[in-house]
Amino acid sequence: MNTKLIKTKKGTAHLESIVTKEEIDLEKNHVVDEMIKTVSVKGFRQGKAPKAIAQKSLDPEKLSDHILNHVISHLLEHAVEENRFRLLGRPVLEELKVEKDGGWLVKIQLPLYPDIKLGDYSKYLKKKKSAKKEKAVEDVYQTLLDNEKVDISEHIINEEVNFSLERLSTQAKSLNLPMEEYLKALGKNLDQVKKEYRDSADKSVRLDLILLEIAKKENIDTTNEELLELAKVSNIPAKQMDQLRSIMNRRKTIDYLMKI
């Protein structure tokens, strides 16, 4: 699998990979072995039919999707290891072209964690504080956004916008209203809503990354004991502990910045 970095622009790495027919066939063989374990063939117990027979029962579309996912997964592993990428989001398939020899030309885009070089936030936050009698959390947020430059991949913003649109669609359906009618009742159109969601997503993602970077610089962290106690009180499952740590670190960082 020959993969090369074409360019990195605005927080997104553009990769191009040549996958040979032999590599595809190898992935296909692995995928078939996995999928036939769940296939039921008349006259055989589930997963016990001969491979040649069971394979005929597989959904061709699902098989192709699984092969592609395996190829992209390996492509990703190689790219991340070779270029030391730090990913911020899921890869985006830009192009898949079948070559004459049966190989693939695969182009993907990777949203990268931005390289954040913090400014003197203590200085500009103190300056902002001296200009106002009271400093609100919103003032801290806006001051950070005005002073810190963070390049966010467009794919991350698009993903946030699509999530918000799906939630809006669910709200409209719960009221038995078509989306257009629901937006009309809100006094907005789809373009206005998309712009609002885009602006909100851009600010929210940038702010989270800035706060996490400040927390890292100031050694602000939440201990395992604190997490376990909070999780117990709030009935938060263990699988959400990383998310809880991120939320707590953000809160502690905001508290720290408010005292500057």
PASEBA-1860 file (N, C-alpha, C; in nm, 3 decimals):
! residues 260
1> MNTKLIKT> 0.085/-0.119/0.000/0.000/0.000/0.000/0.089/0.124/0.000 ~ 0.093/0.194/-0.112/0.180/0.311/-0.127/0.098/0.438/-0.101 ~ 0.126/0.504/0.011/0.050/0.623/0.049/0.141/0.744/0.057 ~ 0.095/0.856/0.003/0.175/0.979/0.011/0.087/1.097/0.051 ~ 0.150/1.190/0.122/0.082/1.312/0.164/0.092/1.413/0.051 ~ -0.023/1.456/0.001/-0.026/1.552/-0.109/-0.009/1.694/-0.057 ~ -0.087/1.728/0.045/-0.077/1.862/0.104/-0.150/1.864/0.238 ~ -0.118/1.964/0.318/-0.190/1.990/0.442/-0.237/2.135/0.436
9> KKGTAHLE> -0.367/2.152/0.443/-0.423/2.287/0.428/-0.541/2.308/0.521 ~ -0.537/2.417/0.596/-0.645/2.455/0.687/-0.688/2.341/0.778 ~ -0.591/2.278/0.841/-0.620/2.173/0.938/-0.661/2.039/0.878 ~ -0.641/2.022/0.747/-0.679/1.897/0.681/-0.562/1.841/0.600 ~ -0.531/1.714/0.623/-0.426/1.646/0.545/-0.491/1.574/0.429 ~ -0.438/1.594/0.308/-0.489/1.530/0.187/-0.393/1.417/0.148 ~ -0.444/1.294/0.149/-0.361/1.177/0.120/-0.407/1.105/-0.006 ~ -0.310/1.045/-0.073/-0.341/0.965/-0.193/-0.270/0.830/-0.179
17> SIVTKEEI> -0.344/0.723/-0.204/-0.287/0.589/-0.185/-0.317/0.499/-0.304 ~ -0.218/0.421/-0.343/-0.236/0.319/-0.445/-0.244/0.183/-0.376 ~ -0.357/0.116/-0.392/-0.378/-0.016/-0.331/-0.379/-0.119/-0.443 ~ -0.288/-0.214/-0.438/-0.277/-0.312/-0.545/-0.391/-0.414/-0.537 ~ -0.412/-0.483/-0.650/-0.517/-0.586/-0.655/-0.487/-0.697/-0.554 ~ -0.360/-0.730/-0.538/-0.322/-0.835/-0.444/-0.359/-0.795/-0.300 ~ -0.338/-0.670/-0.268/-0.372/-0.621/-0.134/-0.523/-0.622/-0.112 ~ -0.598/-0.586/-0.217/-0.744/-0.588/-0.209/-0.795/-0.730/-0.191
25> DLEKNHVV> -0.738/-0.822/-0.269/-0.779/-0.963/-0.259/-0.750/-1.019/-0.121 ~ -0.638/-0.978/-0.062/-0.602/-1.023/0.072/-0.704/-0.971/0.174 ~ -0.741/-0.844/0.161/-0.841/-0.786/0.251/-0.977/-0.854/0.232 ~ -1.010/-0.883/0.107/-1.137/-0.949/0.077/-1.143/-1.086/0.145 ~ -1.034/-1.158/0.140/-1.028/-1.291/0.202/-1.052/-1.282/0.353 ~ -0.992/-1.181/0.415/-1.009/-1.161/0.560/-1.153/-1.124/0.593 ~ -1.210/-1.035/0.511/-1.347/-0.988/0.534/-1.446/-1.102/0.518 ~ -1.427/-1.184/0.414/-1.516/-1.299/0.390/-1.512/-1.394/0.509
33> DEMIKTVS> -1.392/-1.420/0.560/-1.377/-1.508/0.676/-1.456/-1.455/0.796 ~ -1.457/-1.324/0.813/-1.530/-1.263/0.924/-1.681/-1.273/0.903 ~ -1.724/-1.238/0.781/-1.868/-1.227/0.755/-1.940/-1.361/0.752 ~ -1.873/-1.467/0.705/-1.942/-1.596/0.693/-1.968/-1.661/0.830 ~ -1.905/-1.606/0.935/-1.929/-1.658/1.069/-2.072/-1.634/1.115 ~ -2.136/-1.532/1.055/-2.273/-1.497/1.094/-2.376/-1.537/0.988 ~ -2.331/-1.605/0.883/-2.421/-1.642/0.773/-2.489/-1.777/0.803 ~ -2.619/-1.780/0.776/-2.695/-1.905/0.792/-2.724/-1.964/0.655
41> VKGFRQGK> -2.679/-2.087/0.632/-2.701/-2.157/0.505/-2.781/-2.283/0.535 ~ -2.884/-2.305/0.457/-2.971/-2.421/0.478/-2.890/-2.551/0.477 ~ -2.912/-2.631/0.579/-2.843/-2.759/0.589/-2.717/-2.752/0.673 ~ -2.681/-2.632/0.717/-2.560/-2.616/0.799/-2.592/-2.529/0.921 ~ -2.519/-2.552/1.028/-2.532/-2.465/1.144/-2.470/-2.330/1.111 ~ -2.516/-2.225/1.179/-2.466/-2.091/1.152/-2.314/-2.085/1.164 ~ -2.252/-2.034/1.058/-2.108/-2.018/1.057/-2.030/-2.144/1.025 ~ -2.101/-2.254/0.998/-2.034/-2.382/0.975/-2.037/-2.427/0.829
49> APKAIAQK> -2.101/-2.350/0.742/-2.106/-2.387/0.601/-1.969/-2.368/0.537 ~ -1.933/-2.451/0.436/-1.805/-2.433/0.365/-1.793/-2.291/0.310 ~ -1.674/-2.238/0.310/-1.651/-2.099/0.271/-1.705/-2.069/0.132 ~ -1.680/-2.158/0.036/-1.723/-2.135/-0.102/-1.875/-2.124/-0.113 ~ -1.946/-2.199/-0.028/-2.093/-2.196/-0.030/-2.145/-2.074/0.046 ~ -2.089/-2.051/0.164/-2.135/-1.940/0.248/-2.111/-1.805/0.181 ~ -2.003/-1.795/0.105/-1.969/-1.668/0.042/-2.076/-1.622/-0.057 ~ -2.144/-1.720/-0.120/-2.249/-1.687/-0.216/-2.369/-1.621/-0.150
57> SLDPEKLS> -2.382/-1.639/-0.019/-2.495/-1.582/0.054/-2.467/-1.441/0.105 ~ -2.344/-1.394/0.088/-2.308/-1.262/0.138/-2.366/-1.151/0.051 ~ -2.405/-1.042/0.114/-2.455/-0.924/0.042/-2.336/-0.856/-0.025 ~ -2.332/-0.849/-0.160/-2.218/-0.791/-0.232/-2.187/-0.647/-0.189 ~ -2.293/-0.570/-0.163/-2.273/-0.430/-0.124/-2.207/-0.421/0.014 ~ -2.255/-0.503/0.107/-2.196/-0.505/0.241/-2.052/-0.554/0.236 ~ -2.027/-0.652/0.149/-1.892/-0.706/0.134/-1.797/-0.597/0.085 ~ -1.839/-0.523/-0.016/-1.757/-0.414/-0.071/-1.730/-0.307/0.033
65> DHILNHVI> -1.833/-0.273/0.111/-1.817/-0.171/0.215/-1.716/-0.216/0.320 ~ -1.725/-0.344/0.360/-1.633/-0.396/0.460/-1.489/-0.396/0.409 ~ -1.471/-0.433/0.283/-1.337/-0.434/0.225/-1.279/-0.293/0.224 ~ -1.361/-0.197/0.180/-1.317/-0.058/0.176/-1.280/-0.007/0.316 ~ -1.361/-0.042/0.414/-1.333/0.001/0.551/-1.201/-0.056/0.602 ~ -1.174/-0.182/0.567/-1.048/-0.244/0.608/-0.929/-0.176/0.541 ~ -0.944/-0.147/0.412/-0.836/-0.081/0.337/-0.808/0.057/0.395 ~ -0.912/0.135/0.420/-0.895/0.270/0.474/-0.836/0.264/0.615
73> SHLLEHAV> -0.877/0.164/0.693/-0.824/0.149/0.828/-0.673/0.126/0.826 ~ -0.627/0.040/0.736/-0.483/0.014/0.726/-0.409/0.134/0.667 ~ -0.473/0.199/0.571/-0.416/0.320/0.512/-0.394/0.425/0.620 ~ -0.493/0.436/0.706/-0.490/0.533/0.815/-0.377/0.502/0.913 ~ -0.364/0.375/0.948/-0.259/0.333/1.040/-0.122/0.373/0.988 ~ -0.098/0.345/0.860/0.031/0.376/0.799/0.055/0.526/0.795 ~ -0.048/0.601/0.756/-0.035/0.747/0.742/-0.008/0.813/0.877 ~ -0.082/0.771/0.979/-0.066/0.830/1.112/0.072/0.800/1.169
81> EENRFRLL> 0.117/0.676/1.151/0.248/0.636/1.203/0.361/0.707/1.129 ~ 0.351/0.713/0.997/0.458/0.771/0.916/0.468/0.923/0.934 ~ 0.351/0.990/0.939/0.350/1.137/0.946/0.328/1.190/1.087 ~ 0.309/1.098/1.183/0.284/1.136/1.322/0.165/1.231/1.334 ~ 0.060/1.198/1.261/-0.061/1.278/1.265/-0.132/1.263/1.398 ~ -0.196/1.369/1.442/-0.284/1.365/1.558/-0.423/1.401/1.506 ~ -0.510/1.303/1.497/-0.640/1.324/1.433/-0.739/1.390/1.527 ~ -0.820/1.480/1.469/-0.924/1.547/1.546/-1.061/1.490/1.514
89> GRPVLEEL> -1.072/1.424/1.398/-1.202/1.368/1.358/-1.185/1.248/1.267 ~ -1.296/1.203/1.211/-1.296/1.085/1.126/-1.245/1.117/0.985 ~ -1.182/1.019/0.918/-1.135/1.042/0.781/-1.253/1.059/0.685 ~ -1.229/1.133/0.580/-1.332/1.157/0.479/-1.283/1.104/0.345 ~ -1.359/1.013/0.285/-1.321/0.956/0.155/-1.352/1.058/0.046 ~ -1.248/1.104/-0.021/-1.264/1.204/-0.127/-1.289/1.139/-0.262 ~ -1.216/1.031/-0.289/-1.230/0.965/-0.420/-1.185/0.819/-0.412 ~ -1.256/0.735/-0.483/-1.217/0.594/-0.497/-1.227/0.559/-0.645
97> KVEKDGGW> -1.113/0.528/-0.704/-1.109/0.500/-0.848/-1.049/0.362/-0.871 ~ -1.121/0.279/-0.946/-1.072/0.145/-0.980/-0.981/0.155/-1.102 ~ -0.857/0.109/-1.088/-0.761/0.116/-1.199/-0.780/-0.003/-1.294 ~ -0.715/0.005/-1.410/-0.727/-0.099/-1.511/-0.676/-0.235/-1.463 ~ -0.575/-0.232/-1.374/-0.517/-0.357/-1.325/-0.595/-0.416/-1.208 ~ -0.707/-0.351/-1.173/-0.789/-0.401/-1.063/-0.755/-0.339/-0.929 ~ -0.650/-0.258/-0.925/-0.612/-0.189/-0.803/-0.700/-0.066/-0.780 ~ -0.678/0.001/-0.670/-0.756/0.120/-0.636/-0.667/0.242/-0.620
105> LVKIQLPL> -0.720/0.357/-0.661/-0.661/0.485/-0.626/-0.754/0.545/-0.521 ~ -0.703/0.563/-0.401/-0.786/0.613/-0.291/-0.735/0.748/-0.244 ~ -0.826/0.845/-0.238/-0.791/0.977/-0.186/-0.877/1.003/-0.062 ~ -0.810/1.035/0.048/-0.884/1.065/0.171/-0.833/1.194/0.232 ~ -0.917/1.254/0.314/-0.881/1.376/0.385/-0.892/1.349/0.535 ~ -0.793/1.394/0.609/-0.789/1.371/0.753/-0.795/1.502/0.830 ~ -0.898/1.520/0.913/-0.902/1.639/1.000/-0.796/1.626/1.109 ~ -0.706/1.722/1.117/-0.594/1.714/1.210/-0.614/1.802/1.333
113> YPDIKLGD> -0.558/1.756/1.443/-0.556/1.839/1.564/-0.463/1.956/1.535 ~ -0.512/2.079/1.551/-0.430/2.195/1.513/-0.310/2.216/1.605 ~ -0.208/2.276/1.549/-0.090/2.314/1.627/-0.119/2.450/1.688 ~ -0.151/2.452/1.816/-0.192/2.575/1.883/-0.073/2.638/1.955 ~ -0.040/2.761/1.916/0.066/2.836/1.982/-0.001/2.950/2.059 ~ -0.017/2.926/2.188/-0.090/3.020/2.271/-0.019/3.155/2.284 ~ -0.101/3.261/2.288/-0.047/3.394/2.313/-0.037/3.417/2.462 ~ -0.009/3.541/2.500/0.003/3.575/2.643/-0.137/3.602/2.699
121> YSKYLKKK> -0.209/3.492/2.729/-0.349/3.506/2.771/-0.361/3.576/2.907 ~ -0.262/3.561/2.992/-0.266/3.631/3.121/-0.266/3.782/3.100 ~ -0.185/3.826/3.005/-0.172/3.969/2.978/-0.299/4.026/2.919 ~ -0.352/3.961/2.812/-0.469/4.022/2.749/-0.597/4.002/2.829 ~ -0.603/3.900/2.915/-0.720/3.884/3.001/-0.720/3.989/3.113 ~ -0.600/4.020/3.167/-0.589/4.125/3.268/-0.626/4.260/3.210 ~ -0.584/4.282/3.087/-0.616/4.409/3.019/-0.765/4.422/3.000 ~ -0.830/4.312/2.962/-0.975/4.311/2.943/-1.045/4.335/3.077
129> KSAKKEKA> -0.991/4.277/3.182/-1.052/4.290/3.315/-1.045/4.434/3.364 ~ -0.932/4.502/3.338/-0.916/4.640/3.383/-1.010/4.736/3.312 ~ -1.057/4.695/3.193/-1.147/4.780/3.115/-1.292/4.767/3.161 ~ -1.321/4.663/3.241/-1.457/4.641/3.290/-1.454/4.615/3.441 ~ -1.559/4.656/3.508/-1.567/4.636/3.652/-1.580/4.488/3.688 ~ -1.659/4.417/3.609/-1.680/4.274/3.634/-1.650/4.195/3.508 ~ -1.591/4.079/3.528/-1.557/3.994/3.414/-1.649/3.872/3.414 ~ -1.725/3.857/3.306/-1.816/3.743/3.294/-1.748/3.631/3.217
137> VEDVYQTL> -1.799/3.510/3.232/-1.743/3.395/3.160/-1.746/3.421/3.010 ~ -1.854/3.480/2.961/-1.867/3.509/2.818/-1.757/3.603/2.771 ~ -1.715/3.697/2.859/-1.607/3.789/2.823/-1.475/3.713/2.805 ~ -1.452/3.618/2.893/-1.330/3.536/2.884/-1.333/3.456/2.754 ~ -1.446/3.394/2.725/-1.460/3.316/2.601/-1.426/3.401/2.479 ~ -1.492/3.516/2.470/-1.475/3.600/2.351/-1.333/3.655/2.340 ~ -1.274/3.688/2.454/-1.136/3.740/2.453/-1.038/3.634/2.404 ~ -1.059/3.511/2.447/-0.974/3.400/2.400/-0.990/3.381/2.249
145> LDNEKVDI> -1.114/3.383/2.202/-1.140/3.363/2.060/-1.083/3.477/1.975 ~ -1.084/3.599/2.031/-1.033/3.715/1.958/-0.880/3.715/1.949 ~ -0.815/3.651/2.045/-0.669/3.659/2.053/-0.593/3.534/2.012 ~ -0.660/3.419/2.010/-0.591/3.294/1.977/-0.633/3.243/1.838 ~ -0.536/3.217/1.754/-0.563/3.168/1.620/-0.559/3.016/1.617 ~ -0.667/2.954/1.573/-0.676/2.809/1.566/-0.741/2.769/1.433 ~ -0.668/2.695/1.351/-0.721/2.650/1.222/-0.794/2.517/1.239 ~ -0.924/2.519/1.218/-1.006/2.399/1.232/-1.041/2.343/1.095
153> SEHIINEE> -1.026/2.213/1.079/-1.063/2.148/0.953/-1.211/2.170/0.923 ~ -1.240/2.200/0.799/-1.378/2.223/0.756/-1.465/2.100/0.781 ~ -1.404/1.982/0.778/-1.480/1.858/0.799/-1.535/1.850/0.941 ~ -1.461/1.902/1.037/-1.508/1.903/1.175/-1.630/1.994/1.189 ~ -1.621/2.110/1.128/-1.734/2.206/1.132/-1.856/2.146/1.063 ~ -1.834/2.086/0.946/-1.946/2.026/0.872/-2.014/1.916/0.953 ~ -1.933/1.837/1.023/-1.988/1.728/1.104/-2.076/1.783/1.216 ~ -2.032/1.892/1.279/-2.109/1.956/1.385/-2.238/2.016/1.331
161> VNFSLERL> -2.229/2.078/1.213/-2.347/2.138/1.151/-2.449/2.031/1.116 ~ -2.403/1.921/1.058/-2.494/1.812/1.020/-2.562/1.751/1.142 ~ -2.488/1.739/1.251/-2.545/1.687/1.375/-2.656/1.779/1.425 ~ -2.633/1.910/1.420/-2.733/2.007/1.465/-2.855/2.005/1.374 ~ -2.834/1.987/1.244/-2.946/1.981/1.150/-3.030/1.856/1.172 ~ -2.964/1.745/1.205/-3.037/1.621/1.234/-3.124/1.639/1.359 ~ -3.068/1.707/1.457/-3.143/1.732/1.581/-3.263/1.823/1.553 ~ -3.243/1.921/1.466/-3.352/2.012/1.428/-3.461/1.937/1.354
169> STQAKSLN> -3.419/1.846/1.266/-3.515/1.765/1.190/-3.598/1.677/1.283 ~ -3.533/1.622/1.386/-3.603/1.539/1.485/-3.707/1.622/1.560 ~ -3.672/1.745/1.592/-3.765/1.834/1.661/-3.886/1.863/1.574 ~ -3.862/1.885/1.444/-3.971/1.914/1.351/-4.064/1.793/1.339 ~ -4.004/1.673/1.330/-4.084/1.551/1.318/-4.168/1.526/1.442 ~ -4.112/1.560/1.559/-4.187/1.539/1.683/-4.312/1.626/1.689 ~ -4.312/1.734/1.611/-4.428/1.823/1.605/-4.512/1.797/1.480 ~ -4.474/1.691/1.406/-4.545/1.656/1.281/-4.545/1.771/1.181
177> LPMEEYLK> -4.430/1.838/1.172/-4.417/1.950/1.080/-4.305/1.923/0.980 ~ -4.327/1.957/0.851/-4.216/1.951/0.755/-4.110/2.053/0.797 ~ -3.986/2.029/0.761/-3.876/2.118/0.802/-3.903/2.263/0.761 ~ -3.951/2.285/0.638/-3.976/2.421/0.591/-4.078/2.492/0.678 ~ -4.183/2.422/0.715/-4.288/2.482/0.799/-4.234/2.512/0.939 ~ -4.152/2.421/0.989/-4.095/2.440/1.122/-4.003/2.563/1.124 ~ -3.919/2.575/1.020/-3.829/2.690/1.011/-3.907/2.820/0.993 ~ -4.015/2.812/0.917/-4.099/2.929/0.895/-4.158/2.977/1.027
185> ALGKNLDQ> -4.197/2.881/1.111/-4.253/2.915/1.242/-4.146/2.981/1.330 ~ -4.020/2.947/1.307/-3.910/3.006/1.382/-3.865/3.139/1.323 ~ -3.923/3.171/1.205/-3.887/3.296/1.138/-3.752/3.291/1.071 ~ -3.713/3.170/1.027/-3.583/3.154/0.963/-3.595/3.066/0.838 ~ -3.489/3.069/0.755/-3.481/2.975/0.642/-3.360/2.885/0.663 ~ -3.347/2.784/0.579/-3.242/2.683/0.597/-3.102/2.744/0.590 ~ -3.081/2.838/0.496/-2.949/2.900/0.483/-2.910/2.977/0.610 ~ -3.009/3.046/0.668/-2.982/3.120/0.792/-2.943/3.025/0.905
193> VKKEYRDS> -3.018/2.915/0.915/-2.992/2.818/1.021/-2.854/2.755/1.004 ~ -2.819/2.719/0.881/-2.688/2.659/0.855/-2.576/2.754/0.893 ~ -2.593/2.882/0.861/-2.490/2.981/0.895/-2.477/2.995/1.046 ~ -2.591/2.997/1.116/-2.588/3.006/1.262/-2.517/2.885/1.322 ~ -2.550/2.766/1.272/-2.488/2.644/1.322/-2.339/2.642/1.292 ~ -2.302/2.691/1.173/-2.161/2.692/1.133/-2.080/2.786/1.223 ~ -2.134/2.906/1.245/-2.064/3.004/1.330/-2.052/2.951/1.473 ~ -2.160/2.890/1.522/-2.159/2.835/1.658/-2.060/2.721/1.671
201> ADKSVRLD> -2.058/2.632/1.571/-1.966/2.517/1.573/-1.821/2.563/1.569 ~ -1.793/2.661/1.485/-1.656/2.712/1.473/-1.607/2.769/1.606 ~ -1.691/2.849/1.671/-1.653/2.908/1.799/-1.639/2.802/1.908 ~ -1.735/2.709/1.912/-1.735/2.606/2.016/-1.613/2.516/2.008 ~ -1.581/2.469/1.887/-1.466/2.379/1.869/-1.335/2.452/1.901 ~ -1.322/2.574/1.848/-1.200/2.651/1.873/-1.181/2.678/2.023 ~ -1.290/2.714/2.090/-1.281/2.745/2.232/-1.241/2.622/2.313 ~ -1.300/2.508/2.282/-1.266/2.384/2.353/-1.118/2.352/2.339
209> LILLEIAK> -1.065/2.367/2.217/-0.924/2.336/2.193/-0.832/2.433/2.265 ~ -0.871/2.560/2.267/-0.791/2.661/2.338/-0.787/2.631/2.487 ~ -0.904/2.601/2.544/-0.911/2.571/2.688/-0.830/2.446/2.725 ~ -0.838/2.344/2.638/-0.762/2.221/2.664/-0.612/2.247/2.658 ~ -0.572/2.336/2.566/-0.430/2.368/2.554/-0.380/2.447/2.675 ~ -0.464/2.539/2.723/-0.428/2.615/2.843/-0.419/2.521/2.964 ~ -0.514/2.428/2.973/-0.513/2.331/3.084/-0.383/2.250/3.082 ~ -0.341/2.213/2.964/-0.216/2.136/2.949/-0.096/2.220/2.993
217> KENIDTTN> -0.095/2.346/2.951/0.018/2.434/2.984/0.024/2.463/3.134 ~ -0.093/2.479/3.196/-0.099/2.515/3.338/-0.107/2.391/3.429 ~ -0.094/2.273/3.368/-0.101/2.147/3.444/-0.232/2.133/3.523 ~ -0.340/2.174/3.458/-0.473/2.161/3.519/-0.531/2.026/3.481 ~ -0.562/1.946/3.580/-0.614/1.812/3.552/-0.709/1.769/3.664 ~ -0.786/1.666/3.635/-0.878/1.609/3.733/-0.827/1.473/3.774 ~ -0.814/1.449/3.903/-0.761/1.322/3.951/-0.863/1.209/3.932 ~ -0.813/1.088/3.930/-0.902/0.972/3.918/-1.000/0.964/4.034
225> EELLELAK> -0.951/1.004/4.153/-1.040/1.003/4.270/-1.156/1.099/4.253 ~ -1.127/1.218/4.199/-1.232/1.318/4.175/-1.333/1.266/4.072 ~ -1.282/1.204/3.969/-1.368/1.151/3.863/-1.459/1.042/3.917 ~ -1.401/0.950/3.992/-1.479/0.839/4.047/-1.589/0.889/4.141 ~ -1.556/0.989/4.222/-1.654/1.045/4.315/-1.768/1.112/4.240 ~ -1.732/1.192/4.137/-1.834/1.262/4.058/-1.918/1.163/3.978 ~ -1.853/1.062/3.923/-1.924/0.961/3.845/-2.024/0.886/3.932 ~ -1.982/0.859/4.056/-2.069/0.788/4.150/-2.192/0.872/4.186
233> VSNIPAKQ> -2.170/0.999/4.214/-2.280/1.089/4.252/-2.374/1.113/4.135 ~ -2.316/1.128/4.016/-2.397/1.160/3.897/-2.442/1.038/3.819 ~ -2.402/0.918/3.868/-2.440/0.792/3.802/-2.392/0.789/3.656 ~ -2.267/0.824/3.636/-2.207/0.826/3.502/-2.133/0.696/3.477 ~ -2.160/0.625/3.365/-2.094/0.497/3.338/-1.945/0.512/3.313 ~ -1.871/0.404/3.335/-1.725/0.406/3.322/-1.678/0.444/3.182 ~ -1.756/0.405/3.080/-1.716/0.433/2.942/-1.716/0.582/2.908 ~ -1.776/0.664/2.994/-1.782/0.808/2.971/-1.683/0.885/3.058
241> MDQLRSIM> -1.591/0.815/3.122/-1.496/0.879/3.213/-1.404/0.978/3.142 ~ -1.358/0.944/3.020/-1.271/1.034/2.945/-1.344/1.164/2.912 ~ -1.470/1.149/2.873/-1.552/1.266/2.842/-1.573/1.352/2.967 ~ -1.596/1.285/3.080/-1.615/1.356/3.207/-1.488/1.431/3.246 ~ -1.372/1.368/3.227/-1.245/1.433/3.260/-1.227/1.560/3.177 ~ -1.262/1.551/3.048/-1.250/1.667/2.959/-1.340/1.781/3.006 ~ -1.462/1.748/3.046/-1.556/1.850/3.094/-1.505/1.916/3.222 ~ -1.456/1.833/3.314/-1.406/1.885/3.442/-1.281/1.972/3.423
249> NRRKTIDY> -1.193/1.929/3.333/-1.072/2.007/3.307/-1.106/2.143/3.246 ~ -1.209/2.141/3.162/-1.253/2.268/3.102/-1.307/2.361/3.211 ~ -1.388/2.308/3.300/-1.444/2.390/3.409/-1.335/2.447/3.498 ~ -1.237/2.362/3.532/-1.127/2.407/3.617/-1.044/2.516/3.547 ~ -1.028/2.501/3.416/-0.952/2.599/3.339/-1.025/2.733/3.335 ~ -1.157/2.728/3.318/-1.237/2.851/3.318/-1.226/2.920/3.454 ~ -1.235/2.842/3.561/-1.221/2.897/3.697/-1.085/2.965/3.713 ~ -0.982/2.899/3.661/-0.847/2.955/3.669/-0.837/3.088/3.593
257> LMKI> -0.893/3.093/3.473/-0.887/3.213/3.389/-0.969/3.328/3.448 ~ -1.078/3.294/3.515/-1.162/3.396/3.576/-1.091/3.469/3.690 ~ -0.989/3.404/3.748/-0.918/3.463/3.861/-0.797/3.547/3.817 ~ -0.766/3.541/3.688/-0.652/3.619/3.638/-0.685/3.769/3.643
END
